[in-house]
Amino acid sequence: MIPLLAVAHGSRDPRSAEAVSAVFERVRALRPELDVRLSYLDHVAPRAEEALDELASGGAGEVVVLPTLLTAAFHSKVDLPGVLARARKRGPWLRVRYADTLGPHPLLLDAVERRLAEAGAHPEPGTALVLASAGSSDAEANAVVESMARELSERGPWGEVVAAYASAAGPTPGEAVRSLLDRGHPGVAVSGYLLAPGFFSDRVRDQSLAAGASVVADALGDVPELARVVLDRYDAAVAARHAAV
């Protein structure tokens, strides 16, 4: 079976690595025969290049590399492919299948709804919803978040659903909450479309509550839906011959 190497962004906040590690413990439990390895682009060891070198030196002939990111932006389009290109020069015998990013995926909407329900927010006409992501300078990545906000609106009778961004784009979570309240919605719930707790989840929570949000759900983190998305992406990459890079 082809090993899976997940590559997460990494954060100085230890909560982030703890949450990501827990997701991949779920993946291992779902498929114990699969060699699942976790690495990071920054801040946390092992780095992606180190993990690839270890696989190559250990005799692996093939690996599925999973960009453990919710949207396809700079890290998945430029940063990680650069890492893979350098690793390929050092170990040209290692065949790499590059999987799609985790999002968008319908199961991630299920995960958002799970976190909202855990926080006490349920779809109802009297409550508007803000789906807040980290944000990106990549317009396509932000458009994915907007499309997911539309899908959440179609799923349940929220008063309104809008996307917001903690950085690099607008509106900010605070601006989105204030705008929804100004438009007459009695209450506003906020869900962070974020892989793990950390700097951006704290920013989303602080801005949203300061602007008058009634509920702010946690980052997705260790939820069963994420583990299932990981395996969906792995299986698709194994099946797709064009995924090798």
C-alpha positions as CSV (number, residue, x, y, z in Angstrom):
1,M,0.0,0.0,0.0
2,I,1.3,3.4,-1.0
3,P,2.3,5.5,2.1
4,L,0.4,8.7,2.9
5,L,2.4,11.8,3.7
6,A,0.2,14.6,5.0
7,V,1.7,18.1,4.9
8,A,0.1,20.7,7.1
9,H,0.9,24.4,7.3
10,G,2.3,24.4,10.9
11,S,1.9,26.9,13.6
12,R,3.8,28.2,16.7
13,D,0.6,27.6,18.7
14,P,0.8,24.0,20.1
15,R,-3.0,23.6,19.9
16,S,-2.7,23.5,16.1
17,A,-0.4,20.5,15.9
18,E,-2.3,18.7,18.6
19,A,-5.5,19.0,16.7
20,V,-4.0,18.0,13.3
21,S,-2.2,15.0,15.0
22,A,-5.6,13.9,16.4
23,V,-7.2,14.0,13.0
24,F,-4.5,11.6,11.7
25,E,-4.8,9.3,14.6
26,R,-8.4,8.9,13.5
27,V,-7.1,8.2,9.9
28,R,-4.8,5.5,11.3
29,A,-7.7,4.0,13.2
30,L,-9.9,3.9,10.1
31,R,-7.2,2.3,8.0
32,P,-4.6,0.6,10.3
33,E,-2.8,-1.0,7.4
34,L,-1.9,2.3,5.8
35,D,1.5,4.0,6.6
36,V,0.3,7.5,7.6
37,R,2.9,10.2,8.2
38,L,2.5,13.8,9.2
39,S,4.8,16.7,8.3
40,Y,4.6,20.5,8.2
41,L,5.7,23.4,6.0
42,D,6.8,25.6,8.9
43,H,7.2,25.9,12.6
44,V,6.7,22.2,13.5
45,A,8.9,19.2,12.9
46,P,9.2,17.1,10.8
47,R,9.4,19.4,7.9
48,A,7.9,18.1,4.6
49,E,11.3,17.8,3.0
50,E,12.7,15.8,5.9
51,A,9.8,13.4,5.7
52,L,10.1,12.9,2.0
53,D,13.9,12.3,2.4
54,E,13.2,9.7,5.1
55,L,10.7,7.9,2.8
56,A,13.2,7.9,-0.1
57,S,16.1,6.7,2.0
58,G,13.9,4.0,3.6
59,G,13.3,2.5,0.2
60,A,9.8,3.8,-0.6
61,G,9.1,3.9,-4.3
62,E,5.9,5.8,-4.2
63,V,4.0,8.2,-1.8
64,V,0.8,10.1,-1.8
65,V,1.4,13.7,-0.6
66,L,-1.7,15.3,0.8
67,P,-1.7,19.1,1.2
68,T,-3.6,19.3,4.5
69,L,-5.2,22.6,3.7
70,L,-8.9,23.7,3.4
71,T,-8.4,25.7,0.2
72,A,-6.0,25.6,-2.7
73,A,-3.8,28.7,-2.6
74,F,-0.2,29.7,-2.4
75,H,0.9,26.8,-0.2
76,S,-0.6,24.1,-2.3
77,K,0.0,25.8,-5.7
78,V,3.6,27.1,-5.2
79,D,5.1,26.3,-1.8
80,L,4.6,22.6,-1.6
81,P,5.2,21.8,-5.3
82,G,8.6,23.6,-4.8
83,V,9.3,21.3,-1.8
84,L,8.4,18.2,-3.9
85,A,10.6,19.4,-6.8
86,R,13.6,19.7,-4.5
87,A,12.9,16.3,-2.9
88,R,12.6,14.7,-6.4
89,K,16.2,15.9,-7.3
90,R,17.5,14.3,-4.1
91,G,15.5,11.1,-4.6
92,P,14.4,10.8,-8.2
93,W,13.2,7.2,-7.7
94,L,10.5,8.3,-5.4
95,R,7.2,8.6,-7.3
96,V,4.9,11.3,-5.8
97,R,1.2,11.4,-6.2
98,Y,-0.1,14.8,-5.3
99,A,-3.5,14.7,-3.8
100,D,-6.1,17.5,-3.8
101,T,-6.4,19.8,-0.8
102,L,-9.0,18.8,1.8
103,G,-11.5,21.4,0.6
104,P,-13.9,21.9,-0.9
105,H,-15.7,18.7,0.1
106,P,-19.3,18.1,1.3
107,L,-18.1,16.4,4.4
108,L,-16.5,19.7,5.5
109,L,-19.9,21.3,5.5
110,D,-21.0,18.4,7.8
111,A,-18.1,19.2,10.0
112,V,-19.0,22.9,10.1
113,E,-22.6,22.0,11.1
114,R,-21.3,19.6,13.8
115,R,-19.2,22.4,15.4
116,L,-22.1,24.9,15.2
117,A,-24.5,22.4,16.8
118,E,-21.9,21.7,19.6
119,A,-21.8,25.4,20.2
120,G,-25.6,25.6,20.4
121,A,-26.3,27.2,17.0
122,H,-28.8,25.5,14.7
123,P,-30.2,26.7,11.3
124,E,-33.2,28.9,11.9
125,P,-34.6,32.0,10.1
126,G,-33.8,34.2,13.1
127,T,-30.1,33.5,13.0
128,A,-27.6,34.6,10.4
129,L,-24.3,32.7,9.9
130,V,-20.8,33.9,9.1
131,L,-18.4,31.3,7.7
132,A,-15.0,32.7,8.5
133,S,-11.8,31.4,6.9
134,A,-8.2,32.5,7.3
135,G,-8.4,34.4,4.0
136,S,-6.0,34.4,1.1
137,S,-4.6,36.7,-1.6
138,D,-5.7,34.0,-4.0
139,A,-9.2,35.0,-5.3
140,E,-10.0,31.4,-6.2
141,A,-9.4,30.2,-2.7
142,N,-11.7,32.9,-1.3
143,A,-14.3,32.1,-3.9
144,V,-14.4,28.5,-2.6
145,V,-15.3,29.8,0.9
146,E,-18.0,31.9,-0.7
147,S,-19.4,28.9,-2.5
148,M,-19.4,26.9,0.7
149,A,-21.3,29.7,2.4
150,R,-23.9,29.5,-0.3
151,E,-24.2,25.7,0.1
152,L,-24.7,26.1,3.9
153,S,-27.5,28.6,3.1
154,E,-29.1,26.0,0.9
155,R,-28.8,23.2,3.5
156,G,-30.6,24.9,6.3
157,P,-33.0,27.8,7.0
158,W,-30.4,30.3,8.2
159,G,-31.5,33.9,8.0
160,E,-28.5,34.6,5.8
161,V,-25.0,33.1,5.3
162,V,-22.0,35.1,4.4
163,A,-18.3,34.5,4.1
164,A,-15.6,36.4,6.0
165,Y,-11.9,36.4,6.2
166,A,-9.5,36.8,9.1
167,S,-6.7,38.2,6.8
168,A,-5.9,39.2,3.2
169,A,-9.5,39.8,2.1
170,G,-12.8,41.3,3.3
171,P,-15.1,41.4,5.0
172,T,-13.4,40.6,8.3
173,P,-15.5,38.5,10.8
174,G,-16.3,41.6,12.8
175,E,-17.4,43.5,9.8
176,A,-19.6,40.6,8.6
177,V,-21.2,40.3,12.0
178,R,-22.0,44.0,12.3
179,S,-23.4,44.1,8.8
180,L,-25.7,41.2,9.5
181,L,-26.9,42.8,12.7
182,D,-27.4,46.1,11.0
183,R,-29.6,44.4,8.4
184,G,-31.9,43.3,11.1
185,H,-31.0,39.7,11.9
186,P,-31.8,39.1,15.6
187,G,-28.7,36.9,16.1
188,V,-25.5,36.0,14.3
189,A,-23.5,32.7,14.7
190,V,-20.0,32.4,13.4
191,S,-18.2,29.2,12.3
192,G,-14.5,29.2,11.7
193,Y,-13.7,27.4,8.5
194,L,-10.3,26.6,9.9
195,L,-8.4,23.4,10.2
196,A,-7.2,23.8,13.7
197,P,-7.2,26.3,16.7
198,G,-4.5,28.9,16.7
199,F,-3.9,32.5,15.7
200,F,-6.7,32.8,13.2
201,S,-9.3,31.0,15.2
202,D,-8.6,33.4,18.1
203,R,-8.8,36.4,15.8
204,V,-12.2,35.1,14.4
205,R,-13.5,34.5,17.9
206,D,-12.3,37.9,19.4
207,Q,-13.6,40.0,16.4
208,S,-16.9,38.2,16.2
209,L,-17.8,38.4,19.9
210,A,-16.7,42.1,20.0
211,A,-19.0,42.8,17.1
212,G,-22.0,41.2,18.8
213,A,-22.0,37.5,17.6
214,S,-24.1,35.3,19.9
215,V,-22.2,32.1,19.1
216,V,-18.7,31.4,17.8
217,A,-18.1,27.7,17.0
218,D,-14.7,26.1,17.3
219,A,-12.3,25.4,14.4
220,L,-13.0,22.1,12.8
221,G,-10.1,20.2,14.4
222,D,-10.5,16.6,15.5
223,V,-13.8,15.6,13.9
224,P,-14.6,12.3,12.1
225,E,-15.5,14.1,8.9
226,L,-12.0,15.3,8.4
227,A,-10.5,11.8,8.7
228,R,-12.9,10.6,6.1
229,V,-12.0,13.5,3.7
230,V,-8.3,12.6,4.1
231,L,-9.0,9.0,3.0
232,D,-11.2,10.2,0.1
233,R,-8.3,12.4,-1.1
234,Y,-5.8,9.6,-0.6
235,D,-7.9,7.1,-2.6
236,A,-8.5,9.5,-5.4
237,A,-4.8,10.2,-5.7
238,V,-4.0,6.5,-5.8
239,A,-6.6,6.0,-8.5
240,A,-5.6,9.0,-10.7
241,R,-2.5,8.2,-12.7
242,H,-2.2,11.9,-13.7
243,A,-1.7,12.8,-10.0
244,A,2.0,11.9,-10.1
245,V,4.4,14.9,-10.1
